[in-house]
Amino acid sequence: MNRTASFAALLLAITALPALALTTTPSPVPEPATIALVGGGLAAAILYSRRKRGQK
């Protein structure tokens, strides 16, 4: 296969990729629960670091 033909094949493969892409709908995420989990994790990390700092 010569260089021009391989480039043309590559170009064809790249342009065909969007047609092969799967379309999915995102599942709904309950925002209050997500925010509560992130906030709880952040609070736990802060308390852990303060406790660690106090032991030194």
Residue pairs with C-beta under 8 A, 6 or more apart in sequence:
1 9
